[in-house]
Amino acid sequence: QVQVLESGGGLVQAGGSLRLSCEGSGSIESMRTISWYRQTPGKERQLVAVIRSGVGEHYADIAKGRFTISRDNAKNTVYLQMSSLKPDDTGRYYCTYPGGPWGQGTQVTVSS
């Protein structure tokens, strides 16, 4: 089973940007669907964005117009480019695929 490792989180001011990376321990080419989720304080884990090979991308309302999901199969990596960040975006971000494991996540903190 391919493990995933998230990175790229950090502390950023409101209005700033971050690019998160999700690197697979092996090939991700066969993973048709890969998703980013986040868990914010006091809330359950929620879907942020999904990328489906040959279909396209889907964004939750919280991400529309601000976040972009992409994948580079040659690098076994999925990205989440986040811009116009808000303090409400503070949380731990995870990537996963159907039937796959959850990684450790990467912490994003947005200061006001």
Secondary structure as UniProt FT lines:
FT   STRAND          4..7
FT   STRAND          10..13
FT   TURN            14..15
FT   STRAND          18..24
FT   TURN            29..30
FT   STRAND          33..39
FT   TURN            41..42
FT   STRAND          46..52
FT   TURN            53..55
FT   STRAND          56..59
FT   TURN            61..66
FT   STRAND          67..72
FT   HELIX           73..75
FT   STRAND          77..82
FT   HELIX           87..89
FT   STRAND          91..96
FT   TURN            98..99
FT   STRAND          106..111
//
